[in-house]
Amino acid sequence: MQSSSKQRYRVQFPPKDAHSLDQDEVVFHIIESGNQKVPIRFHDYNQIYLRPGLYEQLFYDRLKCTSPSTVAQLLESALRTVGEPITELRVLDLGAGNGMMGEVLKKRHGVARLVGADIIPEARDAAYRDRPDVYDEYYVSDFCHLESDDKEQLEEWSFNCLTSVAALGFGDIPPEAFFQALQLVSNKGWVAFNIKETFLDHTDQTGFSKFIRELIFSKFLDVYHIERYRHRLSMEGTPLFYYALVGQKAAQIPVDFLESTGVLDA
């Protein structure tokens, strides 16, 4: 996927000893006017989205992220096995950012309806700026504390698919927010997302990791496909592996699911 802007930035990565930092702690620099060096964390999305094309230049051009196309292709493949066309999906794209996943779903795969959601207004602004024809609607909402008006409007879309790519874990989308989004998907609706490979390791006892493991092995989600793949490169050029998962919501998830599985205590 190419950058949506011709503007290029002077980007500097930190020294190699920064490899001990977690993905969400890594800081890079961009050199702006007057040779001013501006530090930005990889997960400072509000600062990245303010600069047209920086997200694409950083994660897709330089670090070779493949996740939107990988997850979308696996979703279409799962649908094909049961004879359902992807063009009939009404998708909620959670953690939509500036629309990278949305663009793949709408322009390459032709989903029927596509609604974006993110917690920061800079994401929606960037999506409308860079990809104005992708989303039918875009909500800036905290899904941990979803406003009643937003919830009613979201329910009216009758979603039969939830996607979330390069957004889960690291505190960006807490388990409560992902759970609330799942509640908006109809039974027999589809779920497609990716997560860092360590989140499926039983030694990871963080809330999100526990939630995903409990969900995968619960009766509420039928897993159709799970695959380990190279999400992107690290700054040092080494592969970062994620899991892509596609499943079908088998039944409505009880409201006390998070508490009953001990996720909220993690």
N, C-alpha and C positions, 0 to 999 in steps of 0.2 A: 504494500500500500504506500502510495507516494504522499509526501507532505501536501497539505491543502493550500499552503502559502509559499510564494517564491522567496519570501524574506528568510534570510539565513542569519544565525546567531553565532557569535564566537563563544564556544562552550569549552570550558576546561574542567577535566575530571581531577579529583584529589589524588594525592600520591598513593602508591600501591599498598601502603600500610593501612589504608582505609578498608581493606577487604574484611576486617574483623567486625565491621558494623553490620547491623541488620539492614535489609533493603529499605525500610522506611526511615533509617537514620542517616543514610548516605547523603552527602552534600556535594553539589557541583557548583561551578561558577559560570556566569555569563559576563562577557565584557561588553559593557554598554558605552554610550557616548562619553567622551573624555577619558576613555580607558578605565572607567569605574568598574571594579570587580564586585558583582552582586552574588552573594551566596544564596542558594536555593536548595532545600531538601527535595529529594525525589518525590516525596509525598506532600509537598507544599503545592497542591494542585491549583489553589486560587492564584498563586503567583505565576505558575506556568501557563494557565489558561489566559491570563491577561495579555500574554505575548503571542500573537497569531503565528501558528506554525511551530512553536517551540516544542510542544508535546510530541508532534509527529517527528520532528528532526531528532529529538533526543531518544525516544523509545522505539521508533519504527525505522528511521533511517540509520541511526548509529548503533542501536542495541538490538535491532532485528527482531522486534516483537512479532509473534505470529498468532497470538491468541484469538483475536476476533474471527479470522478466517478459519482457524482450527475448530473452535467451538461451534461456529455456524455450520460448518460442513458435517460435523458429527451429529448435530441436531437434525439436519436434513436427512442424513443417512438413517438415523433411528426412525424418523417418520416414514421413510420409504419402506422399512421392514414391515410396517403395519398398514401400509397403503394409504397414509394420510399426506395430503399435499402441504408443503410449507407455506404455500400462498394463502392458506386459510387461517393462519395463525394471527391472533391478536396479542401482541407482545408487550409486556412491561419490561423495560430495560433498566434495571436497578443499578445505580452507580454509573449512569450513562456518560458522565464526563462531557467531552466535547463531541461525542457522537461517532467514535471509531467503530464500535460494535453495531450501532444503529445503521451506519452507512452500509455495512456488509449485509445486514439483514434486509434492508429495504431495497438497495440497488442491485445486489448480486442474487439475492434469494427471493425477493418480491413478496415479503410478508404483507398481509392484508392491512393491519393496523399496527402502529408502533408508537408507544408512549415512553418517553424518557423520564427518569427521576434521579435527582441528586440532592445532596444536602447543602451545596454551596451555589449561590446565584451566579458566580463566575463560570460554572460549568454550563449552565443553561445559556448564558450570554455567548459563550464560545461556540456552543452547538448551533445556535441561531446565526451567529456570524459566519462560521465556517461551513456549515451544512444546513442551510435554511430549508431545504426540501425533504429532510430525512424524517423528522418526528411530526406526528399528528398533534401531539401536545407534549409539554415538558413541565414537570412539577418540581419545584424546589421545596422539599419537605423533609422533615426529620421522621423517619419511619419508626423510630422508637417511641415517638410521641406524635402520632399522626393526627393532624387537625381533623375534626369531624367533617368539615366541608370538603377537604381534600379526599378523605376516605370515601365519602359518598360519590364524588366525581370519579374517583378511580374505580369504584365498584361498577359504575355505569358502563365502563369499557368492556366488561365481561371477558377478562383476560383468560386465554387458554394456553399461555406460555409466559414463563419468567426467565429472563436471561440476566446474567451478571458476570462481567468479564474484567479481570484485572482490578477488581474492586473489593473482594472479600478478604477478611482477615486484616491484620496490622492495625485494628481499631478503626479502619475506614468505614466499614459497615459491621456493626455489632450483631451478634446472633439474634437479638430482639428485632432488629430492623429487617433482617432477612426472613425471619419467621413471619412478620407482619406482611411482607410482600408475598410470601407463599400462601397466606390466607386469602389473598385476592385472586388466586388462580383457581379455576374451576376444577372439580374432580375429573380425572382423566386428562387434565391439562399437562403441559410439558414444562420441564425445568432443565436449563442448560447453564452451567457455570464452570469456572475454573478456580483452583486453589493451589497454593504452594504445596509441594509434595510432603513437607514435614507436618502439615496439618492433619494428615491421615495416620501419623505415627502415634501409637498408643501412649508414648512417653510425653506427648504434648498434651498438657492438661488445661490449656487455656479454654475459655468459654466457647469460642468459635470452633475450635478443633473438636471439642466434645460434642457440640451441637451437630456438626456435619457427620461425625461418626454415628451418633445416635440416629440421625435421620436416615442415613444410608441403610442401616440395619433394621429400621422400623418397618411396620406394615403400611406406613403412609406414603412410601415412595418406592416405586418399582424401577430399579436401575437397569437401563438398556445398554449403556456403554460407559466405560470408564477407561481412560487412557493416559499414560504418562507421556509427556512430550516436552520439547524444549520451548519454554515460554518466551525467553529472550536471553541475551547475553548479559553478563555482569560487566562492570566497567573494566575489569581486567580481561574480558573476552572469553570467560568461561561460561558454559551453559547453565542457566537456571531452569530447573525442571518443575513443572506443575502437573497436576492432574486435571483433565477435562472430564466432566461428568454430565451425562444426559439421562434423565429419568422422567417417569410419568407419575403424577400425583394420584395415588391409589384411593385416597379417602381424605376427608377433611381432618386436619390436624387439631387435636384438642387444645384448648386455650391454655391448659396447664402443662403442655408438653415440655417447655423449657424448665419449669420448676421440677417436674417429675423426673427428669433426666439429670438434675443437678447442675445444669448449665449455668444458671444464674448465680450459683454459689462459687463458680470457678474464678 
